[in-house]
Each structure stands twice: as structure tokens, then as C-alpha cells.
Amino acid sequence: MVELHYTPNNYEIVTTRITMDIYHEKQQSNWCAIHATNSLLQSPTYTFEDFKAIAESLDEKERTLMESVRNFLPQNMDKSGNFSIQVMMEALAPCGLHLLPFHSSDPRDISARENSSNEQAFVCNRNNHWFTLRKIGNTWFDLNSLLPIPREIEVDGTQLCLF
């Protein structure tokens, strides 16, 4: 049995095992990358303006590198507020966090695929929508900003990567 007590963006999950505070943002505009990042960090760390500044900085670096390419259009942010994974990676770097591509040949990625119970979180993209799966305590939660509240994921840990 799970009880849920909440104030905007903050949820206290009460189970028969443990009480946990969970930070969860609801979808605004097309800001899912911001919501996924803040859910991963479990705090309202970044705003639209923060992500926009990161995107503009990356765009400027890319323009400099690609100055010989005609009609180069940076794509770190679109007009509707979607942000690239590069913006998310740049935002997480000061926190000491790195996003690893799930299907790479890096040994850490292979380990994550084979036994996801050793991981703390996954940032996922499905149908151009970013969301976070996060372990809080010993329980996994879907912190998708399209959900009205965090959703507990009941998996054995080895199959979380199939979510």
C-alpha cells in the first residue's frame, strides 16, 4: 500500500517500508528536458532561462567550429522550448553527472544494460519526450513530467532497461 502526500512539486511517498520525499515536475510547454534534469537532481535546480543560456552558449561554440559551413543552423533549442541532449549533458556536468548512451560499447553501458539494479537513474527519450527513471532509496520511480504524480516501478532490477 502506498500513500501519497504532496505540495506542488514535492511528494512524500509513504509505503509500508519507508517514507521518501520525491521531487517531481509537471509538464510545462515543451520543457521536458528541464523537467527530466530537475527530476534526476531531485530539486528545482534549472529554469528555462538557465537551459536557454546553455543552449545559446553551445550554439555559439558550434557556430565558431562550423564557420565554413554555409547556412549552419544550431539545434540545441527550438522555438517551442525543446532542448538537445547536449544541453542536458552540459547542465549535469557541474553536478559531476554524465549521461552515457545506453547502446554504446562502453563497459559501463554494457553493465547498465545487463544489471540495471546497480544504477541510480536513467534519462530516457521516447517520442521526442525526455523523462527520468530514478532510484530513490531502494525503489525505482517513473518521474515523467506527463504523469500527474511519481509512479513506482515494480521491477526486479535486471529488467529495468526494458522499461
ZARO-465716 format. One record per residue (C-alpha): residue in one letter; y, z, x. Coordinates in pm, whole numbers, padded with zeros to 5 digits, always signed. Example, Ala and Ser with C-alpha at 12.3 -4.5 7.8 and 13.67 -1.06 7.14 Angstrom:
% residues 2
A-00450+00780+01230S-00106+00714+01367
//
This chain:
% residues 163
M+00000+00000+00000V+00343-00096+00131E+00673+00040+00001L+00999-00129+00089H+01339+00041+00104Y+01636-00166+00210T+02005-00212+00254P+02141-00558+00336N+01953-00699+00638N+01776-00370+00715Y+01440-00285+00570E+01238+00029+00603I+00873-00052+00560V+00664+00247+00458T+00290+00200+00484T+00011+00450+00482R+00008+00418+00861I+00369+00422+00981T+00735+00379+00883M+00920+00092+01053D+01276-00031+01044I+01285-00410+01029Y+01591-00629+01071H+01577-00945+00857E+01848-01200+00778K+01852-01420+00469Q+01929-01789+00500Q+02295-01895+00509S+02388-02261+00535N+02160-02427+00793W+02180-02138+01034C+01806-02075+01065A+01822-02083+01447I+02070-01793+01440H+01860-01601+01186A+01539-01659+01386T+01708-01542+01706N+01853-01229+01546S+01518-01153+01381L+01348-01188+01718L+01602-00948+01873Q+01587-00719+01567S+01966-00692+01547P+02268-00898+01435T+02334-01000+01796Y+02463-01354+01739T+02703-01513+01492F+02770-01875+01403E+03069-01870+01638D+02851-01745+01926F+02596-02022+01875K+02871-02280+01833A+03024-02175+02168I+02685-02200+02339A+02626-02544+02185E+02969-02668+02295S+02908-02540+02649L+02572-02717+02664D+02727-03032+02521E+02992-03032+02793K+02729-02988+03067E+02527-03274+02918R+02835-03499+02895T+02904-03435+03263L+02545-03519+03359M+02536-03825+03134E+02885-03959+03206S+02749-04302+03298V+02569-04339+02963R+02777-04516+02702N+02808-04360+02360F+02626-04043+02467L+02615-03800+02173P+02516-03441+02248Q+02288-03294+01985N+02298-02918+02033M+02467-02866+01696D+02507-03092+01398K+02776-03087+01129S+02562-02884+00890G+02509-02596+01135N+02166-02682+01273F+02125-02581+01638S+01886-02712+01902I+01616-02510+02072Q+01825-02534+02390V+02094-02324+02219M+01835-02064+02123M+01697-02060+02478E+02045-02014+02623A+02118-01730+02376L+01796-01548+02467A+01833-01582+02846P+02079-01287+02885C+01827-01073+02697G+01559-01156+02953L+01361-01356+02697H+01225-01707+02740L+01083-01945+02484L+00768-02113+02605P+00644-02435+02446F+00326-02349+02260H+00130-02659+02358S+00216-02665+02727S-00036-02626+03007D+00137-02315+03145P-00121-02034+03178R+00099-01802+02968D+00096-02055+02684I-00278-02100+02704S-00321-01722+02690A-00093-01701+02385R-00296-01965+02205E-00628-01804+02291N-00532-01446+02205S-00203-01405+02023S-00259-01029+01985N-00117-00990+02339E+00213-01149+02234Q+00515-00981+02075A+00669-01273+01885F+00660-01642+01808V+00962-01856+01725C+00837-02141+01509N+00976-02462+01369R+00832-02610+01054N+01003-02897+00871N+01321-02854+01079H+01342-02484+00992W+01334-02210+01259F+01168-01877+01181T+01023-01582+01369L+00685-01414+01355R+00726-01072+01517K+00504-00779+01600I+00674-00453+01510G+00462-00157+01606N+00110-00292+01567T+00191-00501+01261W+00290-00867+01250F+00569-00978+01014D+00696-01314+00899L+01075-01281+00928N+01151-01623+00785S+01510-01625+00656L+01394-01817+00348L+01190-01516+00239P+01367-01252+00030I+01210-00973+00240P+00996-00950+00555R+00632-01030+00483E+00345-00854+00656I+00093-01092+00809E-00261-00969+00799V-00449-01144+01078D-00697-01037+01340G-00457-01132+01621T-00663-01410+01770Q-00577-01646+01486L-00203-01580+01453C-00132-01905+01635L-00278-02089+01334F-00011-01944+01102
//
